[in-house]
C-alpha cells in the first residue's frame, strides 16, 4: 500500500478526491503515476478508489471517479488506467465511467479510460 500513499501530493500526477456523508469521510479516489499493476506508461496516472461498504451503490463512487477523470483531463492528461480483480463488483462502475479492458491475466483486468 505504500506505493499509493507515500509522499502523496509531491509527485507528478498525484490528485485525490473524497466523499463525505454525515460529516465524515466515507470514501476516497486518487491517482498517481506509479509502477503498479495498472501501469500503462510513465504519462498515465493509475486509479485507486475506496468506499466504505455501507455507502456503496449510492452513486458516491461514480461521482468521485467522474470528478477525478475531469480533473485529469483539465490537467492535460490523455488517459488513466487501473487494475481490478475480475470478480470485483467495481468492474461495472469502471465501465460506466468510461474504462475499457485493454489486457487481462487469469485474475485481473487492466483497464484504460481515454479522454
N, C-alpha and C positions, 0 to 999 in steps of 0.2 A: 504493500500500500504506500510505502514511502515515495515511490516514483510519482504518485499522483499528488502528493501534498508538500513534500519537502521544498522549501523556498518558494512556495506558490506566490505568484504575483511579480516575481523577479525575472521571469523568463519570457521570451517572445511567445505569444500565443496563449498566455495564461489569462483566462476570462472565466468568471463564475457568476451564477445567479442563484437565488434561493427562493423557497416557497415558505410562506408564513400562514399560520392558521391559529386563531385564538391567542395571538401574542407570542407564539413560539415558532421557531424554525422547525419545519416538518420535512424539508427536503432541500436538495441542492443539486445543481448540474454544473459541470465545469469542463473546460477543455484545456489541453496543454499539448504542445509539440513534444513528443517523447517516444522512446523506443518501447512501446507496449505491444500487446497482442494485436491491436487495431492499427498499428503503424503502417502508413502507406508511403510517406516520404517526409523529408525534413521541412516541408512547407505546409503540411496538412495537420491541423490540430486533431487530437483524439478526444472523444467524448467519454465522460463518466457521469452517471446520474444515480442518485439515491433518494428514496422517498419512504417515509415510514409506512408500513403495510396498511394501517388503518386509513391512510389518506390516498391510497391508490384508487384509480377508477373515477376520480373526481375532476379530471382534466388538469391537475396541477403539473404532472409530468409533461404533458403536451405543451402547456403554457411555458414551462421552463425551457424545453427543447426549442420551441419556436423563437422565444426571446433570444436564446443563445445563438441560434442559427442566424438571426437577424443581426446580432452584434458582430458575428464573424464576417458576414457579408459586408457590413458597413466598414469594417476594419480592413477590407481588401482581400480577405481570404477567398479562395475559389472553391474550396470543398472542406468537408470534415469527415472523419472516419470513426469507427468503433468496432469492437469485437463483442459478440454476445453468444452465450450458450444457446444452442438450437432450441432447447425446451423452455427457455426463459419467456415468460408472458410478455415481456417488454418488446419482443420482436415486432409485434403488431404496432406498438407505439412508434418504433423507429421507422417502419414502413409508412405509417400515416403521416409523419412529418417530412418524408422525402428520401429516406435512406434506402439504398438498393444493395443487395448482396453482390459482391464482386469476387469473392472466393469463399471457400469453406474447407474445413477439415472434418474429421469424424465427430467432433463435438461442438464446433463453433462456426458462426458466420462472421465474415469480415464484411462490413457494410460501409458504404460511401454515400454521402449526400453532396451533390454538386450544386453550386449556386448559379 
